[in-house]
Amino acid sequence: MEIILAIFGVTAMLVIGSIWRGYVFSVLWKWFIVPVFPAMPLLSIPVAIGIAMVVSFLAYQYTYTKDDRSEAAKLGGAFGVSLLYPGLVLLMGWVVTLFL
């Protein structure tokens, strides 16, 4: 039962994380790209999700490290990377817009 819940949780986190990253990407695009290049269109969230996935696929580099953390700590780290990091980037982007 725990494995099923873990699989469901990881799957949900991947879906929610992808949607969240797409939203953050579309907002950052609107704030920083469209004003500089007016011919560039605004991005919808599904398009932003797709572009973010392509960039991630091309830029990701796997490095193996032995990880002695517990499964809960690994899930916490994945949560931070998929949900908290885009939120932090959005916050930093918003702060930058205050200086524009």
Buried (B, 14 or more C-beta within 10 A) or exposed (E): EEEEEEEEEBEEBEEEBBBBBBBBBBBBBBBBBBEEEEEEEEBEBEBBBBBBEEEEEEEEEEEEEEEEEEEEEEBEEBBEEBBEBBEEBBEEBEEEEEEE
